[in-house]
């Protein structure tokens, strides 16, 4: 007799989903300030100086959680999609936000 295998563990998937949600918060903050600046009042543009550092910090946290998700997915032999999405979103925010604040894109 053979026993059925146990349920597959999906911890990496949940780490990746949580990291993607956290990294998306920074994108939403910058997007909301940009929309308010273009539609409601042009003076809202100064809020980007608050939103960009927030986006960089939240992106870094999401990227680190994405790295943890990749390692956990590797240990569980599970899917890597959500942790990799979190890595791309998080570190993309860090690189683009840092580049904008340092004057690389002006």
Secondary structure, 3 states (H helix, E strand, C coil): CCCCCCCCCCHHHHHHHHHHHHHHHHHHHHHHHHHHHHHCCHHHHHHHHHHHHHHHHHHHHHHHHHHHHHHHHHHHCCCCHHHHHHHHHHHHHHHHHHHHHCCCCC
